[in-house]
Amino acid sequence: MMMHLTNNEDLFMQKILEILKNQINALEQEINLTDQQPFQEHYFDEHLFNTSKIESNKQFYLDKIKQTYQALCDAALSQKLEQIEFLSEKLIDQITALTREIATGHLRKQPTDYLIQETLAEKHSRHLDYLRRLQDMKYEFEFSSESIDHIKVATLDNRIYRCEQAIKKIELEMENDSLD
């Protein structure tokens, strides 16, 4: 059964779409004014913006927001209420994520004016903790779901391998220091 919007609901929907459009325009202006800092890792849920690769350009995410907005407008015209609800939530989540990234992005790119002095033993301990956490993540991932995502398992295996190599390097440094 297809439900149709009443005139009041239709006017309300148009007002909401106008407010969202204004938010998108303000977000676009903010992106144009901010310093583009390339991302080194995923900053957003891959499903939120329908991408599995790391996009370093905020304009990419803005374009995805505009696509969702256009799909929402199309759903509103055809009065598909379930689609309107889904796309509205997705659009708000996308806008919130990108707004938060713009607001907090400067925190990640601040250079540190100080160096943390760490002994080799502390560094070794920290890397062992990383390794333990990676192995725990792999264990939980392999045994928590019915279908195993082999790409994610391979990624964890790669991280575990790199961590083990770093630990071996630190242990070699520790050994060399003890011989001096």
C-alpha positions as CSV (number, residue, x, y, z in Angstrom):
1,M,0.0,0.0,0.0
2,M,1.5,3.3,-1.1
3,M,0.9,6.2,1.2
4,H,0.9,9.7,-0.2
5,L,1.9,12.9,1.5
6,T,-0.7,15.5,2.4
7,N,-0.3,19.1,1.2
8,N,1.0,20.1,4.7
9,E,3.4,17.2,4.8
10,D,4.6,18.0,1.2
11,L,5.2,21.6,2.2
12,F,7.0,20.5,5.3
13,M,9.1,18.1,3.2
14,Q,10.0,21.0,0.8
15,K,11.1,23.1,3.8
16,I,13.3,20.3,5.1
17,L,14.9,19.8,1.7
18,E,15.6,23.5,1.5
19,I,17.2,23.5,5.0
20,L,19.4,20.5,4.0
21,K,20.4,22.2,0.8
22,N,21.4,25.3,2.7
23,Q,23.5,23.1,5.1
24,I,25.2,21.4,2.1
25,N,26.0,24.8,0.6
26,A,27.5,26.0,3.9
27,L,29.5,22.8,4.1
28,E,30.8,23.3,0.6
29,Q,31.9,26.9,1.5
30,E,33.6,25.6,4.6
31,I,35.5,22.9,2.5
32,N,36.6,25.5,0.1
33,L,38.1,27.6,2.9
34,T,39.8,24.8,4.8
35,D,43.2,23.5,4.2
36,Q,43.1,20.1,2.4
37,Q,44.9,17.6,4.6
38,P,45.2,14.2,3.0
39,F,43.8,11.3,5.0
40,Q,46.1,8.5,5.8
41,E,43.3,6.1,6.9
42,H,39.6,5.8,6.7
43,Y,38.0,8.6,8.7
44,F,34.4,7.6,7.8
45,D,32.5,4.4,7.8
46,E,33.0,2.9,4.4
47,H,29.2,2.2,4.0
48,L,28.2,5.8,4.9
49,F,29.9,7.1,1.7
50,N,29.8,3.9,-0.3
51,T,33.5,3.7,-0.8
52,S,36.1,1.2,0.2
53,K,39.2,3.2,-0.7
54,I,40.8,6.0,1.2
55,E,39.7,9.3,-0.4
56,S,41.9,12.2,0.6
57,N,39.8,14.9,-1.0
58,K,36.9,16.3,1.1
59,Q,35.3,17.3,-2.2
60,F,34.7,13.6,-2.9
61,Y,32.7,13.3,0.3
62,L,30.8,16.5,-0.5
63,D,29.9,15.0,-3.9
64,K,28.6,11.9,-2.2
65,I,26.5,14.1,0.1
66,K,25.0,15.9,-3.0
67,Q,24.2,12.5,-4.6
68,T,22.4,11.4,-1.5
69,Y,20.5,14.7,-1.4
70,Q,19.5,14.3,-5.0
71,A,18.3,10.8,-4.3
72,L,16.3,12.2,-1.4
73,C,14.7,14.8,-3.6
74,D,13.7,12.1,-6.1
75,A,12.2,10.0,-3.4
76,A,10.3,13.0,-2.1
77,L,8.9,13.6,-5.6
78,S,7.8,10.0,-6.0
79,Q,6.6,10.0,-2.3
80,K,8.4,6.8,-1.4
81,L,8.2,7.2,2.4
82,E,10.6,4.3,3.4
83,Q,13.2,5.6,1.0
84,I,12.7,9.2,2.2
85,E,13.3,8.0,5.8
86,F,16.4,5.9,4.9
87,L,18.0,8.7,2.7
88,S,17.2,11.4,5.3
89,E,19.0,9.5,8.0
90,K,21.9,8.7,5.7
91,L,22.2,12.3,4.5
92,I,22.2,13.7,8.1
93,D,24.9,11.1,9.1
94,Q,27.0,12.1,6.1
95,I,26.7,15.8,6.8
96,T,27.5,15.3,10.5
97,A,30.6,13.1,9.7
98,L,32.0,15.6,7.2
99,T,31.2,18.6,9.5
100,R,33.0,16.8,12.4
101,E,36.0,16.1,10.2
102,I,36.3,19.7,9.2
103,A,35.9,20.9,12.7
104,T,38.5,18.5,14.2
105,G,40.9,18.0,11.2
106,H,43.2,20.7,12.4
107,L,43.9,18.7,15.6
108,R,45.5,15.9,13.7
109,K,47.8,18.0,11.6
110,Q,49.3,20.1,14.5
111,P,53.0,19.4,14.7
112,T,54.3,18.3,18.0
113,D,56.8,20.7,19.4
114,Y,58.2,18.0,21.8
115,L,59.5,14.5,21.5
116,I,58.5,11.8,23.8
117,Q,61.5,10.1,25.1
118,E,60.9,6.4,25.3
119,T,63.3,3.7,26.3
120,L,63.7,0.6,24.1
121,A,62.1,-1.5,26.8
122,E,59.0,0.8,26.8
123,K,58.9,0.8,23.0
124,H,59.2,-3.0,23.1
125,S,56.4,-3.3,25.6
126,R,54.2,-0.9,23.6
127,H,54.7,-3.0,20.4
128,L,54.0,-6.2,22.3
129,D,50.7,-4.7,23.4
130,Y,49.9,-3.7,19.8
131,L,50.6,-7.2,18.7
132,R,48.4,-8.7,21.4
133,R,45.5,-6.3,20.5
134,L,45.8,-7.1,16.8
135,Q,45.8,-10.9,17.5
136,D,42.7,-10.4,19.7
137,M,41.0,-8.5,17.0
138,K,41.8,-11.2,14.5
139,Y,40.6,-13.9,16.9
140,E,37.3,-12.1,17.7
141,F,36.7,-11.3,14.0
142,E,37.3,-14.9,12.9
143,F,35.0,-16.4,15.5
144,S,32.3,-13.8,15.8
145,S,30.8,-13.9,12.4
146,E,29.4,-16.7,10.2
147,S,30.9,-15.4,7.0
148,I,34.6,-14.4,7.2
149,D,35.7,-11.4,5.3
150,H,39.0,-12.7,3.9
151,I,40.2,-9.2,3.0
152,K,39.9,-8.0,6.5
153,V,41.6,-11.1,7.8
154,A,44.4,-10.6,5.3
155,T,44.7,-6.9,6.4
156,L,45.0,-8.0,10.1
157,D,47.6,-10.6,9.1
158,N,49.6,-8.0,7.3
159,R,49.5,-5.7,10.3
160,I,50.4,-8.5,12.6
161,Y,53.4,-9.4,10.4
162,R,54.6,-5.7,10.3
163,C,54.2,-5.5,14.1
164,E,56.2,-8.7,14.6
165,Q,59.0,-7.3,12.3
166,A,59.1,-4.1,14.3
167,I,59.4,-6.1,17.6
168,K,62.2,-8.1,16.1
169,K,64.0,-4.9,15.1
170,I,63.5,-3.4,18.6
171,E,64.8,-6.7,20.2
172,L,67.8,-6.5,18.0
173,E,68.5,-2.9,19.1
174,M,68.1,-4.0,22.7
175,E,70.5,-6.8,22.2
176,N,73.1,-4.5,20.5
177,D,72.7,-1.9,23.4
178,S,73.4,-4.6,26.0
179,L,76.6,-5.6,24.2
180,D,77.9,-2.1,24.2
